[in-house]
Amino acid sequence: MKSQLHSLFYKKYSLLPVQVYLLFQLVFVIIISLLRYLKFEVNGDSITFSSSVLLTIISFSFLGNGVLNASVELKTQSYKQVYLNNGSRVKATLYILLIDLLECLTQSVLAGLIVMIFSQGTHSEVNFYYYLFGSVIYFLAGYSFSFLCGNSMIALAILLLFPILVLPFIDRVIPIASSVIIYDLVFQLIHTNYSIMRFIVFIIWLIGLFLTSYYLIRKEFLK
């Protein structure tokens, strides 16, 4: 099992697109962190980016992380390699999914720490735990939607355009509906706007996306 884990990580991180994305993500996090020191003048008022806003932007970027991981799985079909070694679709599916989630959590922790270091440790305005699990939700959304579409670029385009084109329309027509969609939900929770209803919806999204990802990966075995 240990040698299999090393093999999977080596196979993934030896791919040029993955290496380029990791470098891009590091540069992106540093640039976003530096926004903390910029001030903008709006109608005579000085505005700065808070830590919660920066962490919201970074958690949203994990959509791309999920899309990339799904794209790697679809191209390399490493889930089939794990299945051949384990002989069980359930174990192979969980193994692949848990490895990718562990990778997501590790990267989100490191990115969050970089932001907090640049922000000089101002934690009062941020719920760091919701930032971590918000990153996981975005990751699973990109991950499962890529498997569903079968094309990572189409999935990424839809997920990026949805909050720009569709969410404002939903907010006008059914205002309460926008509050249960992951974009607004994660934003509110990171900004410590906590309520029991938001927490329940958050858990439902987390479990639902995990089970969807599990089902879609397992479905790939039948192809």
C-alpha positions as CSV (number, residue, x, y, z in Angstrom):
1,M,0.0,0.0,0.0
2,K,2.8,2.4,0.9
3,S,4.6,1.7,-2.4
4,Q,1.3,2.2,-4.3
5,L,0.8,5.6,-2.6
6,H,4.3,6.7,-3.6
7,S,3.7,5.4,-7.2
8,L,0.5,7.4,-7.5
9,F,2.0,10.6,-6.2
10,Y,5.1,10.3,-8.4
11,K,2.9,9.6,-11.4
12,K,0.7,12.6,-10.7
13,Y,3.4,15.1,-9.8
14,S,5.7,14.1,-12.7
15,L,3.1,15.5,-15.1
16,L,4.0,18.9,-16.5
17,P,0.4,20.4,-16.2
18,V,0.4,19.5,-12.5
19,Q,3.8,21.0,-11.9
20,V,2.8,24.2,-13.8
21,Y,-0.5,24.5,-11.8
22,L,1.3,24.1,-8.5
23,L,3.7,26.9,-9.4
24,F,0.9,29.0,-10.6
25,Q,-1.1,28.4,-7.4
26,L,1.9,29.4,-5.2
27,V,2.4,32.6,-7.2
28,F,-1.4,33.3,-7.1
29,V,-1.6,32.9,-3.3
30,I,1.4,35.2,-2.8
31,I,-0.1,37.9,-5.1
32,I,-3.5,37.6,-3.4
33,S,-1.8,37.9,0.0
34,L,0.0,41.1,-1.1
35,L,-3.4,42.7,-1.8
36,R,-3.7,43.1,2.0
37,Y,-1.2,45.9,1.8
38,L,-3.0,47.8,-1.0
39,K,-5.4,50.6,-0.4
40,F,-8.2,51.7,-2.8
41,E,-10.0,55.0,-2.8
42,V,-13.7,54.7,-3.4
43,N,-15.8,57.9,-3.0
44,G,-13.1,59.3,-0.8
45,D,-13.0,56.3,1.5
46,S,-9.9,54.1,1.9
47,I,-10.7,50.4,1.4
48,T,-8.3,47.5,2.1
49,F,-8.8,43.8,1.6
50,S,-9.5,41.9,4.8
51,S,-8.1,38.4,5.5
52,S,-11.6,36.9,5.1
53,V,-11.9,38.3,1.6
54,L,-8.5,37.0,0.6
55,L,-9.3,33.5,2.0
56,T,-12.6,33.5,0.2
57,I,-10.8,34.2,-3.1
58,I,-8.2,31.4,-2.4
59,S,-10.9,28.9,-1.4
60,F,-12.7,29.7,-4.7
61,S,-9.5,28.9,-6.6
62,F,-9.7,25.3,-5.4
63,L,-12.4,24.8,-8.1
64,G,-9.4,24.7,-10.5
65,N,-7.6,22.3,-8.2
66,G,-10.6,19.9,-8.3
67,V,-10.9,20.2,-12.1
68,L,-7.2,19.5,-12.6
69,N,-7.2,16.4,-10.3
70,A,-10.3,15.0,-12.2
71,S,-8.6,15.7,-15.5
72,V,-5.5,13.8,-14.4
73,E,-7.6,10.9,-13.2
74,L,-9.5,10.8,-16.5
75,K,-6.3,10.9,-18.6
76,T,-4.1,8.6,-16.5
77,Q,-6.9,6.3,-15.3
78,S,-4.9,5.7,-12.1
79,Y,-8.2,4.5,-10.5
80,K,-7.9,1.4,-12.6
81,Q,-4.4,0.8,-11.5
82,V,-5.5,1.0,-7.8
83,Y,-8.4,-1.3,-8.6
84,L,-6.1,-3.9,-10.1
85,N,-3.9,-3.8,-7.0
86,N,-6.8,-3.9,-4.5
87,G,-9.4,-6.0,-6.4
88,S,-12.2,-4.0,-4.9
89,R,-14.0,-1.1,-6.6
90,V,-15.2,0.4,-3.3
91,K,-11.7,0.4,-1.8
92,A,-10.1,1.7,-5.0
93,T,-12.6,4.5,-5.3
94,L,-12.3,5.6,-1.7
95,Y,-8.5,5.4,-1.9
96,I,-8.3,7.7,-4.9
97,L,-10.8,10.1,-3.5
98,L,-9.3,10.3,0.0
99,I,-5.8,10.8,-1.5
100,D,-7.1,13.7,-3.6
101,L,-8.9,15.2,-0.6
102,L,-5.8,15.0,1.6
103,E,-3.8,16.8,-1.1
104,C,-6.5,19.5,-1.3
105,L,-6.5,20.0,2.5
106,T,-2.7,20.2,2.6
107,Q,-2.6,22.8,-0.1
108,S,-5.4,24.8,1.5
109,V,-3.7,24.8,4.9
110,L,-0.4,26.0,3.4
111,A,-2.2,28.7,1.3
112,G,-4.2,29.8,4.3
113,L,-1.1,30.1,6.5
114,I,0.7,32.2,3.8
115,V,-2.3,34.6,3.9
116,M,-2.4,34.8,7.6
117,I,1.4,35.4,7.8
118,F,1.1,38.3,5.3
119,S,-2.0,39.5,7.3
120,Q,0.2,39.6,10.5
121,G,-2.0,37.0,12.2
122,T,-5.3,38.9,12.3
123,H,-7.7,35.9,13.0
124,S,-10.7,37.6,14.5
125,E,-12.5,38.3,11.2
126,V,-11.9,34.8,9.8
127,N,-13.3,31.4,10.5
128,F,-10.3,29.3,9.3
129,Y,-12.1,26.0,9.7
130,Y,-14.9,27.0,7.3
131,Y,-12.2,28.3,4.9
132,L,-10.6,24.8,4.9
133,F,-13.9,23.0,4.4
134,G,-15.0,25.6,1.9
135,S,-11.9,24.9,-0.1
136,V,-12.9,21.2,0.0
137,I,-16.4,21.9,-1.2
138,Y,-15.1,23.9,-4.1
139,F,-12.6,21.1,-4.8
140,L,-15.3,18.5,-4.8
141,A,-17.5,20.7,-7.0
142,G,-14.8,21.0,-9.6
143,Y,-13.9,17.3,-9.2
144,S,-17.3,15.8,-9.6
145,F,-18.5,18.2,-12.3
146,S,-15.4,17.4,-14.4
147,F,-16.3,13.7,-14.2
148,L,-19.9,14.5,-15.0
149,C,-19.1,16.5,-18.1
150,G,-16.2,14.3,-19.2
151,N,-14.3,17.5,-20.2
152,S,-12.4,19.5,-17.6
153,M,-12.4,22.8,-19.6
154,I,-16.2,22.8,-20.1
155,A,-16.7,22.0,-16.4
156,L,-14.4,24.8,-15.3
157,A,-16.0,27.3,-17.7
158,I,-19.5,26.5,-16.4
159,L,-18.4,26.7,-12.8
160,L,-16.7,30.1,-13.3
161,L,-19.5,31.6,-15.4
162,F,-22.3,30.5,-13.1
163,P,-21.7,33.0,-10.3
164,I,-21.3,35.8,-12.9
165,L,-24.2,35.1,-15.2
166,V,-26.7,32.9,-13.3
167,L,-26.3,33.7,-9.6
168,P,-27.3,37.5,-10.0
169,F,-30.5,36.4,-11.8
170,I,-31.3,33.8,-9.0
171,D,-30.6,36.5,-6.4
172,R,-33.2,38.8,-8.0
173,V,-35.9,36.2,-8.7
174,I,-35.5,33.9,-5.6
175,P,-33.3,35.7,-3.1
176,I,-33.4,33.0,-0.5
177,A,-32.1,30.4,-3.0
178,S,-28.8,32.2,-3.6
179,S,-27.9,31.8,0.1
180,V,-27.9,28.0,-0.2
181,I,-25.7,27.9,-3.3
182,I,-22.0,27.1,-2.4
183,Y,-20.6,30.5,-3.6
184,D,-22.6,32.7,-1.2
185,L,-22.7,30.0,1.5
186,V,-18.9,29.6,1.8
187,F,-18.4,33.4,1.6
188,Q,-20.8,34.0,4.5
189,L,-19.3,31.3,6.7
190,I,-15.7,32.4,6.1
191,H,-16.8,35.9,7.1
192,T,-18.2,34.4,10.4
193,N,-21.8,35.0,9.5
194,Y,-22.8,31.8,11.2
195,S,-26.3,30.4,11.6
196,I,-27.5,26.8,12.3
197,M,-29.3,26.8,8.9
198,R,-26.1,27.7,7.0
199,F,-24.2,25.0,8.9
200,I,-26.8,22.3,8.0
201,V,-26.7,23.3,4.3
202,F,-23.0,23.4,4.4
203,I,-22.8,19.8,5.8
204,I,-25.4,18.7,3.1
205,W,-23.2,20.2,0.4
206,L,-20.1,18.5,1.8
207,I,-21.6,15.1,2.1
208,G,-23.6,15.4,-1.2
209,L,-20.5,16.4,-3.2
210,F,-18.4,13.6,-1.6
211,L,-21.0,10.9,-2.4
212,T,-21.4,12.3,-6.0
213,S,-17.7,12.2,-6.5
214,Y,-17.5,8.7,-5.2
215,Y,-20.4,7.6,-7.5
216,L,-18.8,9.2,-10.6
217,I,-15.4,7.7,-10.0
218,R,-16.8,4.3,-9.3
219,K,-18.9,4.6,-12.5
220,E,-15.6,5.0,-14.5
221,F,-14.7,1.5,-13.6
222,L,-17.6,0.2,-15.7
223,K,-16.4,1.9,-18.9
